[in-house]
Amino acid sequence: MPDVSAVVDGYIASWNETDPERRRQLVEATFAADASYVDPLVAADGRDGIDATIAAVQRQFPGYRFALAAGPDLHHDRVRFTWHLVPDAGDAPVAIGQDFATLATDGRLRAVTGFLEQVA
């Protein structure tokens, strides 16, 4: 089984990377080619769709970053973790979510389902 902490760290880093080329490298290293991402606001398929979704969120929330708040927890090929969307200045989170994911056989993320627990 892969180092799930490294996979989730790559996931969070992908959401925080604003340089398009470096973000794309992180997305390719973290997500399987056929990966999907869904949350209450968006559905994205493949690395192109996921990368575009991340870029859109960054445009919507400039000056904010994602921080791992709890987890990851792993069993079989399933992962869960909680994140906060916080201002770069370090104030209280404007959003809190929990993601559930499945891993591909190579250890990358195959499917991520996000739940928003709090949105300011």
FENRA-V327469 format. One record per helix or strand of 3 or more residues. SS is the DSSP state (h for helix, s for strand). FROM is the first residue (numbers start at 1). TO is the last residue. If there is no record, write none. Layout:
ss = <SS,SS>
from = <FROM,FROM>
to = <TO,TO>
This chain:
ss = <h,h,s,s,h,s,s,s,s>
from = <4,20,31,42,46,64,78,95,109>
to = <16,30,39,45,60,75,87,103,119>
